Amino acid sequence: MKNLNAPQPLAGGSPASRFQTAKAMAFTLALADPDLLEPELVAWKDRTTSMASPELEGCSGPYDRRDYGISHDGRLEVDVGGEAIFIFAESSPCDSCEHFGPGPFINLRDDQGNEMICRTGGVTCMPLDEWTSKLT
């Protein structure tokens, strides 16, 4: 996971306003990241108030958010002034899958025109039916 550190933009103010400003800054940095097409916030922690999302029962180490974020496809961690951390994952429907490289499956048609799902290279094919078509 990529890590970014940013300074807290507010020197004063209430903890709630500082957190909201930190959150806005984290989203701005996530939107500017070239590896995230559509960043989705999957975890955060406000260290000044100890508030966090999601609640992690039985997991309270210094890296609990990071471990959760990694297990939920977190790609970017933004730490704002040591006061708040935000973890972002990719949420795009992959309109431009070239961004992420080729996948392991392709759709092909057999000689009769039936659509098949195959491992890349055209081997190990399976006919697409109502159930398998939902997987692609």
Long-range contacts (C-beta under 8 A, 24 or more apart in sequence): 1-66, 1-69, 1-70, 1-74, 1-75, 1-76, 1-77, 1-87, 2-33, 2-35, 2-75, 2-76, 2-77, 3-76, 3-77, 3-79, 4-29, 4-76, 4-77, 4-78, 4-79, 5-78, 5-79, 6-78, 6-79, 6-80, 6-81, 7-80, 7-81, 8-80, 8-81, 8-82, 8-83, 15-46, 15-48, 15-49, 18-48, 18-83, 19-46, 19-48, 19-49, 19-83, 19-84, 22-46, 22-80, 22-81, 22-83, 22-84, 22-86, 23-84, 23-86, 25-78, 25-80, 26-78, 26-80, 26-84, 26-86, 26-88, 27-86, 29-76, 29-78, 30-76, 30-78, 30-86, 30-88, 33-76, 33-88, 35-75, 35-76, 35-90, 36-75, 36-76, 36-88, 36-90, 37-90, 37-92, 37-95, 37-96, 37-99, 38-90, 38-91, 38-92, 39-76, 39-88, 39-89, 39-90, 39-91, 40-88, 40-89, 40-90, 40-91, 41-86, 41-87, 41-88, 42-68, 42-69, 42-72, 42-73, 42-74, 42-87, 42-88, 42-89, 43-68, 43-69, 43-72, 43-74, 43-86, 43-87, 44-84, 44-85, 44-86, 44-87, 45-84, 45-85, 46-83, 46-84, 47-82, 47-83, 47-84, 47-85, 48-83, 48-84, 105-136, 107-136
